[in-house]
Amino acid sequence: MSKRIVILIVWSVLASLIGPALAQPPDGKKDDKAEKLPAPPKNFDKKRDGIDRGKLETVEYDSTTVGVKRKARVYTPPGYTTDKKYPVLYLLHGIGGDENEWARGGAPDVILDNLYADTKAVPMIVVMPNGRASKDATARDPIPKQSPAFAAFEKDLLTDLIPFIEKTYSVKVDRESRALAGLSMGGGQSLNFGLGNLDTFAWAGSHPPRTPGPPPSSSRTTRRRPRSCGSCMWPAATRTGCSG
């Protein structure tokens, strides 16, 4: 199985757990017509005894985009070593989250540890940043204040975070080994940033994306579009499946 496809499979498992909780409408009411997700495997997010474990840590990087130090959570797989290079998944949160959201509600380290123990995933590094690039905007602020920060994260990701990760960790630096995926607002960012930067990302995933418009045209480059998966939500409430 392709290593990049495995990356997106791992992301899909993570999203199936935390997605329903974090992608609720602002009024808290459920949409009866919303697509229901299949139940995840039993105990997939429960810690097991007797298996190797990865490491989940908080890092700080200098953001020239924002002008301050910013935080991200980084997961390294069991047995991580600088003697080999790893693919990277940049995993983005929804509009109400930050760099701690996936760890707070999704137990990504536990899920990944279990997948590795069952030899169902290729060892990778997972980076969970704050997709709100601002000195002071938080999830509690009105959306109009947050929106520019979500847009500014594209530059922060490309010019600050990715170079930091590639300098700090032993990772592969080709586009085929770099994936971008996210939940809700993060899914919209993943599609817009992924499809808009084809030389950087070969793989993009969304679950489901909330975007201000269709993903950017791929006319800027003749390179193959990234693979994408998940359901897409466009302005006119049109829902359509996404495929690479």
C-alpha positions as CSV (number, residue, x, y, z in Angstrom):
1,M,0.0,0.0,0.0
2,S,1.3,3.5,-0.9
3,K,2.8,5.3,2.1
4,R,0.9,8.4,1.2
5,I,-2.4,6.6,1.1
6,V,-1.6,5.2,4.5
7,I,-1.0,8.7,5.8
8,L,-4.5,9.7,4.7
9,I,-6.0,6.5,6.2
10,V,-4.5,7.4,9.5
11,W,-5.9,10.9,9.3
12,S,-9.3,9.5,8.5
13,V,-9.3,7.4,11.6
14,L,-8.4,10.4,13.7
15,A,-11.1,12.5,12.1
16,S,-13.8,9.9,12.6
17,L,-13.3,10.1,16.3
18,I,-13.0,13.9,16.9
19,G,-15.0,15.1,13.9
20,P,-18.6,14.7,15.2
21,A,-17.7,16.5,18.4
22,L,-15.8,19.4,16.9
23,A,-17.7,20.1,13.7
24,Q,-21.1,20.8,15.3
25,P,-23.0,23.9,14.2
26,P,-22.6,27.0,16.4
27,D,-26.1,26.6,17.9
28,G,-25.3,23.0,18.9
29,K,-28.2,21.6,16.9
30,K,-27.5,18.4,14.9
31,D,-28.4,18.2,11.2
32,D,-30.6,15.2,10.8
33,K,-29.6,15.1,7.1
34,A,-25.9,15.1,7.8
35,E,-24.0,12.1,6.5
36,K,-23.3,9.6,9.3
37,L,-19.8,8.1,9.7
38,P,-19.2,4.4,10.2
39,A,-18.3,3.3,13.7
40,P,-14.5,3.1,14.2
41,P,-12.9,-0.2,15.2
42,K,-13.5,-1.2,18.8
43,N,-10.9,0.2,21.3
44,F,-8.9,1.8,18.5
45,D,-8.3,4.8,20.8
46,K,-7.5,3.0,24.0
47,K,-4.0,2.6,25.4
48,R,-2.7,-0.9,25.2
49,D,-0.2,-2.6,27.4
50,G,3.0,-4.1,26.1
51,I,3.4,-2.0,22.9
52,D,5.9,0.6,21.9
53,R,4.8,4.2,22.2
54,G,5.6,7.3,20.3
55,K,6.2,10.8,21.8
56,L,3.8,13.8,21.7
57,E,5.5,17.1,22.5
58,T,4.9,20.8,22.3
59,V,7.4,22.8,20.3
60,E,7.8,26.5,19.6
61,Y,9.0,28.1,16.4
62,D,9.7,31.6,15.2
63,S,7.0,32.9,13.0
64,T,8.2,35.7,10.7
65,T,4.7,35.8,9.4
66,V,3.2,36.8,12.7
67,G,6.3,38.2,14.4
68,V,6.1,36.0,17.5
69,K,6.9,32.5,18.7
70,R,4.1,30.1,17.9
71,K,3.4,26.6,19.3
72,A,2.6,23.3,17.7
73,R,2.2,19.7,18.9
74,V,4.4,17.1,17.2
75,Y,4.1,13.4,17.4
76,T,7.1,11.2,16.6
77,P,6.5,7.4,16.2
78,P,7.9,4.6,18.4
79,G,11.6,4.1,17.8
80,Y,12.0,7.5,16.1
81,T,15.6,7.8,15.0
82,T,17.6,10.4,13.1
83,D,19.1,7.4,11.1
84,K,16.1,7.4,8.9
85,K,13.7,9.9,7.2
86,Y,10.0,10.0,7.9
87,P,7.0,11.3,5.9
88,V,5.1,14.2,7.5
89,L,1.4,14.8,8.0
90,Y,0.3,18.3,8.9
91,L,-3.0,17.8,10.7
92,L,-5.2,20.9,11.1
93,H,-8.0,21.6,13.6
94,G,-11.5,23.1,13.2
95,I,-12.5,26.6,13.7
96,G,-13.0,26.3,17.5
97,G,-9.6,24.7,18.2
98,D,-5.9,25.3,18.4
99,E,-2.7,23.3,18.5
100,N,-4.0,21.3,21.4
101,E,-7.4,20.3,19.9
102,W,-6.5,17.0,18.4
103,A,-4.7,15.8,21.5
104,R,-7.4,17.1,23.7
105,G,-10.3,15.3,21.9
106,G,-8.8,12.7,19.6
107,A,-5.9,10.9,21.3
108,P,-3.9,10.8,18.1
109,D,-0.8,9.4,19.8
110,V,-2.7,6.5,21.1
111,I,-4.4,5.8,17.8
112,L,-1.1,5.9,15.9
113,D,0.7,3.7,18.5
114,N,-2.1,1.1,18.1
115,L,-1.9,1.3,14.3
116,Y,1.9,0.8,14.4
117,A,1.5,-2.1,16.8
118,D,-0.8,-3.8,14.3
119,T,1.5,-2.9,11.4
120,K,-1.3,-1.0,9.7
121,A,0.6,2.3,9.2
122,V,3.9,3.5,8.0
123,P,5.8,5.4,10.7
124,M,5.4,9.1,10.2
125,I,5.7,12.4,12.0
126,V,2.4,14.2,12.6
127,V,2.4,18.0,13.2
128,M,-0.6,19.6,14.8
129,P,-0.3,23.4,14.5
130,N,-2.5,26.3,15.5
131,G,-4.1,27.2,12.2
132,R,-4.9,30.7,13.4
133,A,-1.8,32.8,12.6
134,S,-2.2,35.9,14.8
135,K,-0.6,37.5,17.8
136,D,-3.8,37.7,19.7
137,A,-6.8,36.1,17.9
138,T,-8.3,33.1,19.8
139,A,-11.1,30.7,19.3
140,R,-13.3,32.9,21.5
141,D,-13.1,35.9,19.2
142,P,-15.8,36.7,16.6
143,I,-15.3,35.0,13.3
144,P,-14.5,38.3,11.5
145,K,-11.5,38.7,13.7
146,Q,-10.4,35.1,13.2
147,S,-10.8,34.9,9.5
148,P,-7.7,36.9,8.5
149,A,-5.7,34.7,10.9
150,F,-6.9,31.5,9.2
151,A,-5.9,32.9,5.9
152,A,-2.5,34.1,7.2
153,F,-1.7,30.6,8.3
154,E,-0.9,29.6,4.7
155,K,2.2,31.8,4.7
156,D,3.1,30.8,8.3
157,L,2.8,27.1,7.3
158,L,4.9,27.4,4.2
159,T,7.6,29.9,5.3
160,D,7.9,29.2,9.0
161,L,6.5,25.9,10.3
162,I,7.5,23.5,7.5
163,P,11.1,24.8,7.4
164,F,11.3,24.5,11.2
165,I,10.0,20.9,11.1
166,E,12.5,20.0,8.4
167,K,15.3,21.5,10.4
168,T,14.4,20.0,13.7
169,Y,13.2,16.5,12.8
170,S,14.5,13.8,10.5
171,V,11.9,14.0,7.7
172,K,11.6,13.5,4.0
173,V,11.4,16.8,2.2
174,D,9.9,15.8,-1.2
175,R,6.3,16.7,-1.9
176,E,5.3,13.1,-2.2
177,S,6.2,12.6,1.5
178,R,4.3,15.6,2.7
179,A,0.5,15.5,3.4
180,L,-2.0,18.1,4.6
181,A,-5.3,17.2,6.2
182,G,-7.8,18.8,8.5
183,L,-11.2,18.9,10.1
184,S,-14.0,21.4,9.2
185,M,-12.2,24.8,8.9
186,G,-8.9,22.9,8.8
187,G,-10.3,20.8,6.0
188,G,-11.0,24.0,4.0
189,Q,-7.5,25.2,4.7
190,S,-6.1,21.8,3.6
191,L,-7.8,21.9,0.3
192,N,-7.1,25.6,-0.4
193,F,-3.5,25.4,0.7
194,G,-2.8,22.0,-0.7
195,L,-4.3,22.6,-4.1
196,G,-2.8,26.1,-4.1
197,N,0.8,24.8,-3.4
198,L,1.3,21.8,-5.6
199,D,5.0,21.9,-5.4
200,T,4.8,21.5,-1.6
201,F,2.0,19.0,-1.0
202,A,1.1,15.9,-3.0
203,W,-1.7,14.8,-0.6
204,A,-4.6,16.7,0.9
205,G,-7.5,15.5,3.0
206,S,-10.6,17.1,4.4
207,H,-13.4,16.0,6.8
208,P,-15.5,17.8,5.8
209,P,-14.1,21.1,4.6
210,R,-15.7,24.5,5.3
211,T,-14.3,26.8,2.6
212,P,-15.0,30.3,1.3
213,G,-15.0,29.1,-2.2
214,P,-13.8,26.3,-4.5
215,P,-10.2,25.2,-4.2
216,P,-7.6,27.2,-6.2
217,S,-7.2,26.3,-9.9
218,S,-4.3,24.0,-10.6
219,S,-3.4,26.1,-13.7
220,R,-0.4,27.6,-11.8
221,T,1.5,24.4,-12.4
222,T,1.4,21.3,-14.6
223,R,2.2,19.0,-11.7
224,R,-0.3,16.4,-10.7
225,R,-3.0,17.6,-8.2
226,P,-2.8,16.3,-4.7
227,R,-5.1,13.4,-3.8
228,S,-8.0,14.6,-1.6
229,C,-10.8,12.8,0.2
230,G,-13.8,13.6,2.3
231,S,-17.0,15.5,1.6
232,C,-16.8,19.1,0.4
233,M,-19.1,22.0,1.3
234,W,-19.2,24.9,-1.1
235,P,-21.0,28.3,-0.6
236,A,-24.4,27.2,-2.1
237,A,-24.5,24.3,0.4
238,T,-23.7,21.9,-2.4
239,R,-22.2,18.7,-1.2
240,T,-20.0,16.6,-3.5
241,G,-17.4,13.9,-3.1
242,C,-13.8,14.8,-3.6
243,S,-11.3,12.6,-5.4
244,G,-7.8,13.0,-6.7
